[in-house]
Amino acid sequence: MIDYAENYTPAGFLNTVRAAEPIGNPHRYRIPSSQWRRYHKMRRFPVGLLVSGDAICSFNPIYGQGMTVSALEALALQHCLHEGLDDLAHRYFRATAKPISIAWRLATTSDLQFPETEGARSATARIGSKPTARLLTVCETDAVVAAQFFKVSGLIDPPTRLLKPSIVRRLATSRHQNL
């Protein structure tokens, strides 16, 4: 595993990994793909039933967004319940679609960077692949850019925060000119 990681891991981190001792055997993630069940597009849903968490959308766990999206779904449910029970499922699923769509775009765009990942590459994903690769490279050495990236990937800030002039300037002037 360390030999494989040498191809893409910063040296300082790799030295830490080499010095570490495993706490157990590695385990594989067994769900083969991210899934979004688009209940918000259904015309009818069984009365008295709601689903949340992975039952709506499950993500590749490497991005760490599943629990955050579930928490945002809980907030959406709270808001919908304050408005009453009429048409609850429809309102709830529509309310959950926004935070899910942001996380979904972030996760699937990243997953589709790998050629072995199956799925259609949208024009947006194809156009965004080089800037995304540059952003990730600059994150290795620029704490300000990395902090903003983690706020976006952690769903604290919207993706548009990566387009702030101060962030774009740091990306443009970074010493990483290889991308």
C-alpha positions as CSV (number, residue, x, y, z in Angstrom):
1,M,0.0,0.0,0.0
2,I,2.9,2.4,0.8
3,D,4.5,1.7,-2.5
4,Y,1.3,2.6,-4.3
5,A,0.9,5.8,-2.1
6,E,4.4,7.0,-3.1
7,N,3.0,8.0,-6.5
8,Y,0.7,10.7,-5.1
9,T,1.4,11.3,-1.4
10,P,3.4,14.3,-0.1
11,A,6.7,13.1,1.4
12,G,6.0,14.4,4.9
13,F,2.8,12.4,5.1
14,L,4.4,9.4,3.6
15,N,7.1,9.4,6.3
16,T,4.3,9.4,8.9
17,V,2.6,6.5,7.3
18,R,5.8,4.5,7.1
19,A,6.4,5.1,10.9
20,A,2.8,4.1,11.8
21,E,1.7,0.6,12.9
22,P,-1.5,-0.9,11.7
23,I,-4.2,-1.4,14.3
24,G,-5.8,-4.2,12.4
25,N,-6.3,-5.7,9.0
26,P,-7.5,-3.5,6.2
27,H,-11.2,-3.7,5.2
28,R,-12.7,-2.9,1.8
29,Y,-15.7,-0.6,1.3
30,R,-18.3,-3.0,0.0
31,I,-20.9,-0.8,-1.6
32,P,-20.0,-0.6,-5.2
33,S,-21.2,2.9,-6.1
34,S,-22.8,6.1,-4.8
35,Q,-26.6,6.0,-5.0
36,W,-29.1,8.9,-5.0
37,R,-32.7,7.8,-4.9
38,R,-34.5,10.8,-6.2
39,Y,-37.6,10.7,-4.1
40,H,-38.1,14.4,-4.8
41,K,-39.0,13.6,-8.4
42,M,-41.7,11.1,-7.4
43,R,-45.3,12.2,-8.0
44,R,-46.6,10.1,-5.1
45,F,-44.9,8.7,-2.0
46,P,-46.6,6.5,0.7
47,V,-48.4,8.6,3.3
48,G,-46.9,8.3,6.7
49,L,-43.5,7.2,5.5
50,L,-40.2,9.1,5.2
51,V,-36.7,8.0,4.6
52,S,-33.4,9.7,5.4
53,G,-29.6,9.2,5.4
54,D,-28.3,6.4,3.2
55,A,-31.9,5.4,2.3
56,I,-32.0,8.6,0.2
57,C,-28.4,9.0,-0.8
58,S,-25.2,7.1,0.0
59,F,-21.8,8.5,-0.9
60,N,-18.3,7.1,-1.4
61,P,-17.1,7.3,2.2
62,I,-13.8,8.8,1.3
63,Y,-15.4,12.2,1.1
64,G,-16.8,12.1,4.6
65,Q,-20.1,13.8,3.5
66,G,-22.7,11.1,4.5
67,M,-23.2,12.2,8.1
68,T,-23.2,15.9,7.2
69,V,-25.8,15.3,4.5
70,S,-27.9,13.3,7.0
71,A,-27.7,16.1,9.5
72,L,-28.8,18.6,6.8
73,E,-31.7,16.2,6.0
74,A,-32.7,16.3,9.7
75,L,-32.7,20.1,9.7
76,A,-34.8,20.0,6.6
77,L,-37.3,17.6,8.3
78,Q,-37.4,19.9,11.3
79,H,-38.2,22.9,9.1
80,C,-40.9,20.9,7.2
81,L,-42.5,19.7,10.4
82,H,-42.8,23.2,11.7
83,E,-44.9,23.9,8.6
84,G,-47.3,21.1,9.3
85,L,-48.0,17.6,8.1
86,D,-49.7,18.4,4.8
87,D,-47.8,17.1,1.9
88,L,-44.9,16.4,4.2
89,A,-43.0,13.8,2.1
90,H,-43.1,15.9,-1.0
91,R,-41.9,19.1,0.9
92,Y,-39.2,17.1,2.8
93,F,-37.7,15.4,-0.2
94,R,-37.7,18.7,-2.2
95,A,-35.9,20.3,0.8
96,T,-33.3,17.6,1.0
97,A,-32.5,17.7,-2.7
98,K,-30.5,21.0,-2.4
99,P,-27.9,19.8,0.1
100,I,-27.7,16.4,-1.5
101,S,-27.2,17.9,-5.0
102,I,-24.2,20.0,-3.7
103,A,-22.5,17.0,-2.1
104,W,-23.4,14.8,-5.0
105,R,-21.8,17.1,-7.5
106,L,-18.6,17.3,-5.4
107,A,-18.4,13.6,-4.9
108,T,-19.2,12.4,-8.4
109,T,-17.0,15.0,-10.0
110,S,-14.1,13.8,-8.0
111,D,-15.0,10.1,-8.6
112,L,-15.2,10.7,-12.3
113,Q,-11.6,11.9,-12.4
114,F,-10.5,8.3,-12.3
115,P,-10.8,6.6,-15.7
116,E,-11.9,3.3,-14.2
117,T,-15.0,4.9,-12.7
118,E,-18.1,4.1,-14.7
119,G,-20.5,6.9,-15.6
120,A,-21.1,9.7,-18.0
121,R,-18.7,12.6,-17.9
122,S,-20.7,15.8,-18.3
123,A,-19.2,18.8,-20.1
124,T,-19.0,20.5,-16.7
125,A,-17.0,17.6,-15.2
126,R,-14.7,17.5,-18.2
127,I,-14.1,21.3,-18.1
128,G,-13.6,21.3,-14.4
129,S,-11.1,18.4,-14.2
130,K,-8.0,20.5,-14.7
131,P,-8.9,23.3,-12.3
132,T,-9.9,20.7,-9.8
133,A,-6.6,18.9,-10.1
134,R,-4.8,22.3,-9.7
135,L,-6.9,23.1,-6.6
136,L,-6.0,19.8,-5.0
137,T,-2.3,20.2,-5.8
138,V,-2.2,23.7,-4.4
139,C,-4.0,22.4,-1.2
140,E,-0.9,20.4,-0.5
141,T,1.2,23.5,0.3
142,D,-1.3,26.4,0.8
143,A,-3.1,26.2,4.1
144,V,-5.5,29.0,3.2
145,V,-6.7,27.3,0.0
146,A,-6.8,23.9,1.8
147,A,-8.9,25.4,4.6
148,Q,-11.4,26.8,2.1
149,F,-11.5,23.5,0.2
150,F,-12.2,21.5,3.3
151,K,-15.0,24.0,4.3
152,V,-16.6,23.4,0.8
153,S,-16.1,19.6,0.8
154,G,-17.4,19.5,4.4
155,L,-20.5,21.4,3.2
156,I,-19.9,24.3,5.6
157,D,-19.4,26.8,2.7
158,P,-20.9,26.7,-0.8
159,P,-18.7,25.7,-3.7
160,T,-18.7,29.3,-4.9
161,R,-16.4,30.2,-2.1
162,L,-13.6,28.6,-4.1
163,L,-14.1,31.3,-6.6
164,K,-13.4,34.2,-4.2
165,P,-10.8,36.5,-5.7
166,S,-8.4,35.8,-2.8
167,I,-8.6,32.0,-3.5
168,V,-8.3,32.4,-7.3
169,R,-5.3,34.6,-6.9
170,R,-3.6,32.0,-4.7
171,L,-4.3,29.3,-7.2
172,A,-3.0,31.5,-10.1
173,T,0.2,32.5,-8.3
174,S,1.1,29.2,-6.7
175,R,4.5,27.8,-7.4
176,H,2.8,24.6,-8.6
177,Q,2.9,25.3,-12.3
178,N,2.9,21.7,-13.4
179,L,-0.8,21.5,-14.0
